[in-house]
């Protein structure tokens, strides 16, 4: 017994470590300067002393357990350790905490429409509850909704699908990650144009695949150069992820450029495409949307992702979908069946109503898009008045991805050096009390992302604050 106890003690002691630095976003002090990220994990040791006594009934049996050293192994899987936390979520959470603490922060970090869900959609959700549609649905989604999605894709996108080629999920994010998990093997490469949505590279890593970043430039409206794509393709290339209209840039891929990309894709049998079209209806004429799967030869190798969060102001309803060849969609369905099962029955009933509003969402969506365009025009005009600021005018979505790198390299009293997009965003949160997202989260450290999913008056106040902070950061040169 003594030998066993000694062995247990030795084994236990070998796992003792130090208290960890919790990874991710640190917001405990509610200090704008506390925005930081870390992926380092350490082990935690818990120590106590004494004993525990257990007695059973009226008997005299007493068990004494040594509690000299009790430890918890808090190590995480290598897969989780390889994934970075979302900066958009982190900064949004910190800005919310500051507001709750009484700090008048203007929050322009989240990608969430400021409009209420259209009344007809909300009523459909309420009626679903009243009528008892509160039980599990088929894993792939209600047949009524999948049929409506097929009709929408045919009428608006020129794509023909059957309901068994549609999978409804808890948001488009789930649709994308399940697709990546379904088609990627360890060591495969996922090609991602930058700037990119923050989650794409991390989704690739979760599938044990390697993200291959394809940089673009603001002078080319952040659009992928087909020649660069072709130069990066290898036998390991499995997925190309395209997002149009784009988060974070607002860029919209013209049909001609997509056709050039499709010709390259067609020459590589292993290469599939995820076409993220969640901002499809938030687009500003003369720009038009083209679904990648509608191009010659692309239907068989494209997984089209869309949803209801952005165009229909349904972020909290959590509903998205994927459409594609049955072989791939069935694989996604299998993952979902063991992961979350089907999406909310109430949200699905509301989504049927959303698709019934008319072509491209009808008047309800058109009204929101008109407001987004007005806000975009205001921001482009306002920041265009500032010297050394580079802007690519968004053609869709509700983001302005603006190059403010000319302000890097400045030492600020009481703050420190502003030398990259993250420190600039910390500076603007500290001095201007405006929450923005640093461009390095999207793969381009020269820019910051401004969400104009806020009222025009809010944006006007934010621009005034930002301009004042930038003047302080980089005073004008005396004439």
C-alpha positions in Angstrom: 0.0 0.0 0.0 2.8 2.4 0.8 4.5 1.7 -2.5 1.2 2.3 -4.3 0.7 5.6 -2.5 4.3 6.6 -3.3 3.8 5.8 -7.0 0.5 7.8 -7.0 2.3 10.7 -5.4 5.1 10.6 -7.9 2.7 10.4 -10.9 0.7 13.2 -9.4 3.7 15.4 -8.8 4.9 15.0 -12.4 1.9 16.9 -13.7 2.1 19.9 -11.4 2.4 23.2 -13.3 1.8 26.9 -12.8 -1.3 29.0 -13.0 -2.2 29.7 -16.6 -2.4 32.9 -18.6 -6.0 32.5 -19.8 -6.0 32.7 -23.6 -8.1 35.1 -25.6 -9.4 38.5 -24.8 -8.6 40.1 -21.4 -11.4 42.4 -20.3 -11.3 42.1 -16.5 -10.1 45.7 -16.0 -12.5 47.3 -18.5 -9.5 49.2 -19.8 -9.3 49.8 -23.6 -5.6 49.1 -23.5 -6.3 45.6 -22.2 -7.1 44.3 -25.7 -4.7 41.4 -26.0 -4.6 37.9 -27.3 -2.6 34.9 -26.3 -2.6 31.2 -27.3 -0.2 30.1 -24.6 -1.7 27.5 -22.3 -0.1 26.3 -19.0 -1.2 23.7 -16.5 -3.0 24.5 -13.3 -2.2 23.0 -9.9 -4.7 22.9 -7.1 -3.4 22.2 -3.6 -5.2 21.4 -0.4 -4.6 19.5 2.8 -6.6 17.5 5.3 -8.8 14.5 5.0 -12.4 13.5 4.2 -14.5 11.2 6.4 -17.3 9.1 5.2 -19.7 7.1 7.5 -22.5 4.9 6.4 -25.5 4.5 8.5 -24.9 3.7 12.2 -21.8 1.6 11.4 -18.3 2.4 12.5 -16.8 2.3 8.9 -14.8 5.4 8.4 -12.8 6.1 5.2 -10.0 8.6 5.3 -8.8 10.1 2.0 -5.6 12.0 1.7 -6.1 15.5 0.2 -2.5 16.7 0.4 -2.2 17.4 -3.3 -5.1 17.5 -5.7 -4.5 18.6 -9.2 -6.6 19.2 -12.3 -5.2 18.6 -15.8 -6.5 21.6 -17.7 -4.6 20.9 -20.9 -6.6 21.3 -24.2 -6.3 19.5 -27.5 -3.7 20.6 -30.0 -6.6 21.3 -32.4 -8.2 23.9 -30.0 -4.8 25.4 -29.2 -4.2 26.0 -32.9 -7.4 28.1 -33.2 -7.2 31.8 -32.5 -10.0 33.6 -30.6 -12.2 36.0 -32.7 -11.1 39.6 -32.3 -14.4 40.9 -33.5 -16.2 39.0 -30.7 -13.5 40.1 -28.2 -13.7 43.8 -29.0 -17.5 43.8 -29.2 -17.6 42.2 -25.8 -15.2 44.7 -24.3 -17.1 47.7 -25.9 -20.3 46.3 -24.4 -18.7 45.9 -21.0 -17.5 49.5 -21.2 -21.0 50.8 -22.0 -22.4 48.8 -19.1 -19.8 50.4 -16.9 -21.1 53.8 -18.0 -18.4 54.7 -20.6 -20.1 56.3 -23.7 -18.5 54.1 -26.3 -19.8 54.1 -29.8 -19.8 50.5 -31.0 -18.9 50.0 -34.7 -17.3 46.6 -34.4 -20.1 44.1 -34.7 -21.4 42.9 -38.1 -25.0 43.1 -37.1 -27.8 45.2 -38.7 -29.3 47.8 -36.4 -32.7 47.3 -37.8 -35.4 45.1 -36.1 -36.5 42.0 -37.9 -39.3 42.9 -40.4 -42.7 42.6 -38.7 -44.0 39.9 -41.0 -41.1 37.6 -40.1 -41.4 38.3 -36.4 -45.1 37.6 -36.5 -44.4 34.2 -38.2 -42.1 33.3 -35.4 -44.6 34.3 -32.8 -47.3 32.4 -34.5 -45.1 29.3 -34.7 -44.9 29.3 -30.9 -48.6 29.9 -30.5 -49.4 27.1 -33.0 -47.2 24.6 -31.3 -44.3 24.4 -33.8 -41.9 24.0 -30.9 -40.6 20.5 -31.4 -37.6 19.0 -33.2 -37.5 19.3 -36.9 -35.8 17.0 -39.4 -32.1 17.3 -39.1 -31.8 18.9 -42.5 -34.6 21.4 -41.9 -38.3 21.6 -42.5 -39.3 20.4 -46.0 -41.4 23.6 -46.3 -38.3 25.8 -45.8 -35.9 23.7 -47.9 -38.4 23.8 -50.8 -38.7 27.6 -50.3 -34.9 27.9 -50.4 -34.8 25.8 -53.7 -37.3 28.2 -55.2 -35.3 31.2 -54.1 -32.1 29.8 -55.5 -33.8 29.1 -58.8 -35.5 32.5 -59.2 -32.8 34.7 -57.8 -29.5 32.9 -58.5 -30.3 30.7 -61.5 -29.4 27.5 -59.5 -31.4 24.3 -59.6 -31.5 22.2 -56.4 -33.8 19.7 -54.8 -34.6 19.7 -51.1 -32.2 16.9 -50.4 -29.4 19.1 -51.6 -30.2 21.7 -49.0 -29.1 21.6 -45.3 -30.4 24.2 -42.9 -28.1 25.0 -39.9 -27.8 27.2 -36.9 -26.4 30.1 -38.9 -24.2 30.3 -42.0 -21.1 30.0 -39.8 -22.1 26.4 -38.9 -22.8 25.7 -42.6 -19.3 26.8 -43.5 -17.4 25.0 -40.8 -19.4 21.7 -41.4 -18.5 22.0 -45.1 -14.8 22.4 -44.3 -14.9 19.5 -41.9 -16.7 17.4 -44.5 -14.3 17.8 -47.4 -10.9 18.5 -45.9 -8.4 15.8 -44.9 -5.3 16.5 -42.7 -2.7 18.3 -44.7 -5.1 19.7 -47.3 -4.8 23.3 -48.2 -7.6 25.9 -48.0 -7.1 28.9 -50.2 -8.4 32.2 -48.7 -8.2 35.6 -50.3 -7.2 38.3 -47.8 -8.7 40.4 -46.3 -10.9 37.5 -45.1 -13.6 36.9 -42.6 -11.9 36.1 -39.3 -13.2 32.6 -39.0 -12.1 31.1 -42.3 -8.5 30.3 -41.4 -9.5 29.0 -38.0 -12.1 26.7 -39.6 -9.4 25.3 -41.8 -7.2 24.6 -38.8 -10.1 22.9 -36.9 -10.2 20.5 -39.9 -6.4 19.9 -39.6 -6.0 21.6 -42.9 -3.6 24.4 -43.8 -4.9 27.9 -44.6 -3.1 29.4 -47.6 -3.6 33.2 -47.6 -3.9 35.0 -51.0 -3.2 38.7 -50.4 -5.1 41.4 -52.4 -4.6 45.2 -52.5 -6.8 48.2 -51.8 -5.8 49.6 -55.2 -7.5 46.6 -56.8 -10.5 46.9 -54.6 -9.3 43.8 -52.6 -10.2 41.5 -55.5 -8.3 38.2 -56.0 -5.8 38.2 -58.9 -6.5 34.9 -60.8 -2.8 34.7 -61.6 -1.9 34.6 -57.9 -4.5 31.9 -57.3 -3.1 29.8 -60.1 0.5 30.2 -58.7 -0.6 28.9 -55.3 -2.4 25.8 -56.4 -0.8 22.5 -55.5 -1.9 18.8 -55.3 -2.9 19.5 -51.7 -5.3 22.3 -52.7 -8.8 21.2 -51.6 -10.9 24.3 -51.0 -11.1 27.9 -52.3 -13.3 30.2 -50.1 -14.9 33.2 -51.8 -17.0 35.8 -50.1 -18.9 38.3 -52.3 -20.1 40.8 -51.2 -17.1 40.7 -48.8 -16.7 40.9 -45.1 -14.6 42.9 -44.3 -14.1 45.0 -47.4 -17.5 45.3 -49.1 -15.9 44.3 -52.4 -18.2 42.6 -55.0 -16.7 40.2 -57.5 -17.8 41.1 -61.1 -19.0 38.2 -63.2 -16.0 38.5 -65.6 -13.5 38.0 -62.8 -15.4 35.1 -61.4 -15.4 33.5 -64.8 -11.6 33.8 -64.9 -11.3 32.2 -61.5 -13.8 29.4 -62.6 -11.6 28.6 -65.6 -8.6 28.0 -63.2 -10.7 26.0 -60.8 -11.9 23.8 -63.6 -8.4 22.6 -64.3 -7.9 21.2 -60.8 -10.1 18.1 -60.1 -9.6 18.1 -56.3 -10.4 21.8 -55.9 -13.8 22.7 -54.5 -15.3 26.1 -53.8 -17.2 27.4 -50.9 -19.1 30.5 -52.0 -20.2 32.6 -49.0 -23.1 34.7 -50.2 -24.5 35.8 -46.9 -24.4 39.5 -47.9 -25.9 38.8 -51.4 -28.9 41.3 -51.0 -26.9 44.1 -49.4 -25.4 45.4 -52.6 -25.3 48.8 -54.2 -26.1 49.4 -57.9 -24.5 49.2 -60.4 -22.8 46.3 -58.7 -24.6 43.0 -59.2 -24.3 39.6 -57.5 -23.2 36.4 -59.3 -23.5 33.0 -57.6 -20.3 31.1 -58.3 -22.2 27.8 -58.8 -24.1 29.4 -61.7 -20.9 29.6 -63.8 -20.2 26.9 -66.4 -18.8 23.7 -64.9 -19.0 25.0 -61.3 -22.2 23.6 -60.0 -20.7 20.1 -59.3 -17.8 21.5 -57.2 -19.4 24.5 -55.4 -21.0 24.6 -52.0 -23.2 27.8 -51.8 -23.7 29.2 -48.3 -26.3 31.8 -47.4 -28.6 32.7 -44.6 -31.0 35.1 -43.0 -28.9 37.1 -40.5 -27.7 40.0 -42.6 -30.3 40.8 -45.3 -33.3 40.1 -43.1 -31.9 41.5 -39.8 -32.3 38.1 -38.1 -28.9 37.7 -36.4 -30.4 36.4 -33.2 -32.6 33.8 -35.0 -29.5 31.9 -35.9 -30.3 30.3 -39.3 -28.3 29.6 -42.4 -28.1 27.0 -45.1 -25.8 25.3 -47.6 -26.7 24.1 -51.1 -24.7 21.7 -53.2 -24.3 18.3 -54.7 -26.0 15.7 -52.6 -22.8 13.8 -51.8 -21.3 16.8 -50.0 -24.5 18.0 -48.4 -25.2 14.6 -47.0 -21.8 14.6 -45.4 -22.5 17.9 -43.8 -25.9 16.5 -42.7 -24.1 13.6 -41.0 -21.8 16.0 -39.0 -24.8 18.1 -38.0 -26.7 15.1 -36.8 -24.0 14.4 -34.3 -23.3 18.0 -33.5 -26.3 20.2 -33.0 -29.1 18.3 -34.8 -31.7 20.5 -36.5 -32.0 24.3 -36.3 -34.8 26.0 -34.3 -38.3 25.1 -35.5 -39.4 28.7 -34.7 -36.6 30.3 -36.6 -37.4 28.0 -39.6 -41.0 29.1 -39.7 -39.9 32.7 -39.6 -37.4 32.0 -42.4 -40.3 30.7 -44.6 -42.0 34.1 -44.1 -38.7 35.9 -44.9 -38.5 34.1 -48.3 -42.1 35.0 -48.9 -41.4 38.8 -48.8 -40.7 38.9 -52.5 -37.7 38.9 -54.8 -34.5 39.8 -52.9 -36.5 40.4 -49.8 -38.9 42.8 -51.2 -39.5 46.3 -49.9 -38.4 45.4 -46.3 -34.9 44.6 -47.4 -34.7 47.4 -50.0 -35.5 49.9 -47.3 -32.6 48.7 -45.2 -30.2 48.6 -48.2 -31.1 52.2 -49.0 -30.2 53.2 -45.5 -26.9 51.3 -45.6 -26.0 53.0 -48.9 -26.7 56.5 -47.4 -24.4 55.6 -44.5 -21.7 54.3 -46.8 -21.7 57.4 -48.9 -21.4 59.5 -45.7 -18.4 57.6 -44.4 -16.6 57.5 -47.8 -17.1 61.3 -48.2 -16.0 62.0 -44.6 -12.9 60.0 -44.5 -12.1 61.1 -48.1 -11.5 64.5 -46.6 -8.5 63.3 -44.5 -5.1 63.3 -46.1 -3.1 60.1 -46.4 -6.2 57.9 -46.0 -6.8 55.2 -48.6 -10.3 54.0 -49.3 -11.9 51.4 -51.5 -15.5 52.2 -51.9 -17.7 49.3 -50.7 -20.0 47.8 -53.4 -21.9 45.7 -50.9 -22.3 44.6 -47.2 -22.0 47.2 -44.5 -18.3 47.6 -43.8 -15.7 50.2 -44.7 -12.1 48.7 -44.7 -10.0 51.8 -44.5 -6.2 52.2 -44.7 -5.0 54.4 -41.8 -1.4 53.0 -41.8 0.0 56.6 -42.4 -0.7 57.1 -38.7 1.5 54.3 -37.6 4.8 54.9 -35.9 3.7 57.7 -33.6 4.5 57.8 -29.8 1.6 59.1 -27.8 2.1 60.5 -24.3 0.3 58.4 -21.7 -0.6 55.7 -24.3 2.5 54.4 -26.0 3.3 53.8 -29.6 0.7 53.4 -32.3 2.5 51.0 -34.6 -0.2 48.7 -36.1 -3.9 48.3 -36.6 -4.5 46.8 -33.1 -2.7 49.6 -31.3 -4.6 52.1 -33.4 -7.9 50.6 -32.5 -6.9 50.6 -28.8 -5.9 54.3 -29.2 -9.3 55.1 -30.8 -11.2 53.2 -28.1 -9.2 55.0 -25.4 -9.1 58.5 -26.9 -12.2 58.6 -29.1 -14.3 56.0 -27.3 -15.2 54.3 -30.6 -14.9 50.6 -30.9 -13.5 49.3 -34.3 -11.8 46.1 -35.4 -8.1 46.0 -36.3 -7.3 44.9 -39.8 -4.8 42.2 -38.7 -7.8 40.2 -37.6 -8.7 40.0 -41.3 -5.2 39.5 -42.6 -4.4 43.1 -43.5 -2.6 45.1 -40.8 -2.7 48.4 -42.8 -6.5 48.8 -42.3 -9.3 48.9 -39.8 -12.9 47.8 -40.2 -15.7 50.2 -39.5 -19.2 48.7 -39.5 -21.9 51.1 -40.6 -24.7 48.9 -39.3 -25.6 51.9 -37.1 -27.8 55.0 -37.5 -26.5 57.9 -39.5 -26.5 60.1 -36.4 -24.3 57.6 -34.6 -21.9 57.4 -37.5 -21.7 61.2 -37.6 -20.8 61.3 -33.9 -18.2 58.5 -34.4 -16.5 60.3 -37.4 -16.3 63.5 -35.4 -14.6 61.7 -32.5 -12.2 59.7 -34.8 -11.2 62.8 -36.7 -10.3 64.7 -33.5 -8.3 61.7 -32.2 -6.4 61.4 -35.5 -5.5 65.1 -35.5 -4.1 64.6 -32.0 -2.2 61.6 -33.2 -0.8 63.2 -36.3 -0.9 67.0 -36.0 -1.0 69.0 -39.3 2.3 70.2 -40.6 2.6 74.0 -40.2 2.5 76.0 -43.4 
